[in-house]
Amino acid sequence: MTRYQPLNCDLHDYLEIACMRGYQLDIELIDGQRLVARAITTRTSSDKEEFMVIEQAGAQQDIRLDQLFAITPLDANAEFGRIVLSEASCGI
């Protein structure tokens, strides 16, 4: 996998809201794959890579944040719509 590029700081709020609310998300990855999964939490590895932890079909999976292209909450009363995630503009 390529060298980690931190997510734009302003976009972290959307991920945190999705995780706090446990939103079901349509997740678009930069390689064109799509997943439908529940947002669980975010985490940072010891080498400073950031991940969103999702749950899909009863199993948890980590997705590195710089692999995300867009997220769209599927919950009826979600606090935001489709968010396109961009390249890094802040370091960690």
N, C-alpha and C positions, 0 to 999 in steps of 0.2 A: 504494500500500500504506500501511497505517496506521503511525503512529509506533512505533518498536521498543520493546518491553517486555522487559527482560532476564528470562531464565529463572531460576526459583528456584535458588539456589546448590547446595542439597543434591541437586538432580536432575542436575547436570552429571556426577556420578560415573557414573551409568548410561549416559549418552551416551559418556563416555570408555571405559568397559568395552566397550560395543558396538563402538566403533571399534578399540580395541586387539585385540579378539578377531575382528574382521571379521564380526560377526554378520549373518546375513540377518534382516531385520526386516520385520514387518508395521507399517507406519507409517500412523497415523491423523492427518489434518490437521484443523484447527479448522473448515474449510469443508465437512467431511464426506468429502473425497476419501480414498482409501486407496491406498497404494503398497506393493509388496514390492520391497525393494532391500537391497544390502549396505552396511553402515556403513563408511565409509572414514576420515574424520577430522572434526575441528571446526576452524573458523577464525573469526577476528574481522576485520571490515573496518576500514578507516581511520576510518569514522564510528561505530565501536563496536557495530555490529550483529554478532550471532553467528549462525553457520551450521553445520549438519551437512552434510558432503559425503557423498553416497551414490552408489552405482553401480547402474545399472539397464540391462539389455540392452546392456552394454558402454560406456555413456555415463555420465559423471559429471554430477551435478546438485547445486546448493546449495539447502538448505531453511532458511529463517530460523527460528531456534529458537522464536520466539513464534508460529509457524504450526503447530507440532506440538501435537497433542492427546494422543496416546499412542503408545508403541512397545511391540512385543511381539517378543522374539527367537524365531525359528523353529528355531534350532539345538537339537538334542536335549539337549545338556549345558550349556545357557546358565546363567549365574550368577544370573539374575533372571527373573521373569515379566513380565507386562504392567505397564507403568509409565504412569500418567496424569501428564502434565506440567501444571503449574499456572502461574498468572500470576506475575509477578516479585515477588520479595521482597528482592532485593539489586541494587545497581547495579554497573556495571563502570567 
